[in-house]
Amino acid sequence: MTSTAPLTETPSTIRARRDAARAWYSHQPATPPITVWALTGTPTGQPMLTAQAYGLGAYEALHRFASDASECPRTSGSNGDQEPVMDFSEPGRVSCVWRTGGVWVCLWATESAVSPMVELARAFAGRAA
């Protein structure tokens, strides 16, 4: 998911960032670190927070994070909220994307940080489509 110009913080973006970081770092003991969050807008003007997971095991951590319903950030129940899913649409990166409280959240890793398991996941995702 691509983004556009930077936006101003709102209570919703602050809450989404806090909840996402808390969920990321509490979901497993050896979680790869993430970069500082960037707040931009989607092409349609909706707020979007992005941070890069980096280091050994970043892809596997993203996948576990998206797959484990007990550890992922819960959506707020607002209209248009979405549960976390893996996104392979941008060349060179894999992402875990969700929407909560009207804010898109994207944790991502570069393909160079992923293991050979990414090819298996892509093949599986292609069959499910």
Phi, psi and omega in degrees: 000121181272157181234171182239224187292153176298151180240173176269142178298145174228167175304324180294318181289324178296315179296316180298317179296314180299313181295320180294314180295318179299313180296318181299310185282344179261357187280343175196155185297321185252051181290131175300148180290162175238157178284177174296142180290139174249136178251117178226189177242150174287169177303338178266005176091003178282147179293143180219126175259134177228145174210146181261129170273135182221162179101178182301128176083014183298315180297312181299321178295319177299316181296313178299319180300314180290329185276333186268097184299334182284343184247346180287152175297135179280146175283158185278352183089001178291156178303127177092357178293149182223144176290157179298138176221157174277141182231122180248017189285337181263123179302136176089358178208156174241144186226154167247118189234139173209171179228129180217135179058029181081007182245128172281138178234133182225115170258133185219163175220150177287155178297332179292343179268355185266161179269176176299346179297339180298324179295320176296317179296319179296318179298317179296315180298324179294325179287329183284339184286000000 
